[in-house]
Every structure is written in C-alpha cells, then in structure tokens.
Amino acid sequence: MTASMLLRDAAQPMQRLRWLVLKEFNILPFSEEGRAVDDGELLKMAAQLVLDRRLSLADVNPSFSAEKFSEAMKRG
C-alpha cells in the first residue's frame, strides 16, 4: 500500500482512507471504535502503515531490533 494507492479513485478521499486504515485493524468505520478515530489520528495511522509497508518490503533497516522496540513500547 502506498500513499497514492490509499487515495486513488476515491470520490471522498477521507472516507476511503478511513475504510482502508480501519480495515487493517478489523474495525468497522461505523462501529463505536471506528467513530472514535478522528481524522488526525486516521492520517497518523495511515502514514505509519505506509512507512511500515515500505520498510517491510525493502528490508532496509538492519539496525532495527524487535527486542528493543518491544521494550520501548512497554516503557511508553
């Protein structure tokens, strides 16, 4: 998924983006959880998905440590 793919062929780009992003988390846009996600959060989530996909496709980050990442997430 690229940024251009996220917004391509959408009459209402934010609504299409909402569907695509929330689908990744198995959340329906009209559910309570889906309605709780505002546009700003949605854009941040979409950007992170694009970055994650790019990194996973390219495997360009040999210094990434899943263990250190997990520890950092636990610390907040």
DRENMARMI-794112 format. One record per residue: residue in one letter; y negated, x negated, z negated of N, C-alpha, C, O in turn. Coordinates in steps of 0.2 Angstrom, whole numbers, plus 5000, padded with zeros to 4 digits. Last residue first. Layout:
<nodes>
AYXZYXZYXZYXZ...
</nodes>
This chain:
<nodes>
G498549674864498049724866497449684869497049714871R499749614860499149604856498549644858498149664854K500549664871500649684864500049674859499949714855M500049594881499949664881500049694874499749744872A500349464878499649484878499549554878499049584875E501749474879501449454873500749474872500449504867S501849494893502049544888501749534881501649584878F501349374898500949434899501149494894500749534892K502249284893501549284891501149344892500749364888E503349334901503349324894502649324891502549364886A502949314914503049384912503049384904502849434901S501749214920502349214915502449284913501949304909F501249134935501249194931501849194926502449174929S501149024943500949014936501049074932500949074926P501349074956501949034952501749024945502249014941N500949184965500649164958501249134954501549164950V501349244977500849184977500649164970500149114970D502049344983502349294978501949234978502249174978A501749444992501549374994501949324989502049264991L502149554986502349544992502249474994502649444998S501549554973502249554973502449544981503049514981L500149544976500449494973501249494974501549444975R500049674982499849614986500249554983500549514986R500349754972500749754978500649694982501049664984D499249724963499949714961500449714967500849664967L498149774970498249704968498949684967499249634969V498449914971498349874977498449794975498849764979L498449944957499049954961499049914968499549874970Q497149914954497749874951498349884955498749834956A496550014961496349944963496949904960497149854963A497050124955497150114962497050044964497450014968M496450114942497150114943497350104951497850064952K495150124946495350064942496150064943496350004945L495050254951494950204955495150134952495350094956L495450324939495850334945495750274950496150244952E494350304931494950274929495450274935495850234936G493350374938493350304937493950274935494150214938D493850504939493850464945493750394944494050354947D495050534925494350544928494350494934494750454935V496350614919496150554923495550564927495550604931A496750744915496350694910496150634913495750594910R497450794925496750814925496350774920495750774920G498750734922498350724929497650734928497150704931E499050794910498950724911498550704917498150664916E499150924914498750914909498550834909497950814909S499350934932499550934925499050914920498550894922F498850914945498650974941498950984934498751034931P499450794949498750794948498450854944497950854941L500950744940500650794945499850794944499650804938I501650584939501150634936500850684941500650654946N502350464942502650534941502250584937502550614933F501550364945501750364938502050434937502150454931E501350374959501650314956501850314949502350284947K500550494959501250494961501650434959502250434957L499350454956499750484951500450494952500850494948V499050394968499050354962499450384957499850354954L499050504978499450434979499550394972500050374971W498250594972498950614973499350544974499850544971R496950524972497250554966498050564967498450544962L496850504986496950444982497250474975497650434972R496550634989497150604992497350544988497950534986Q495350654983495950704981496650664984497150674980M494550564988494750554981495350604979495750584975P494450605002494750545000494950534993495550514991Q494850735011494550725004494850665001495350664998A495450695022494850735023494450735016493850735017A496150545027496050595021495450635022494850605022D496550435034496750505037496650555031497050605031R496550315021496650335029496850405029497250435026L496550275009496050315011496150345018495750385020L497650195007497550245002497050295005497150355003M497550105018498150155018497950205013498150265014S496550025013496450065019496950115020496850175022A497249955002496650005001496450045007496350105006T498949975005498349935005497749985003497850045003M500649965000500050005000499449965000499349914996
</nodes>
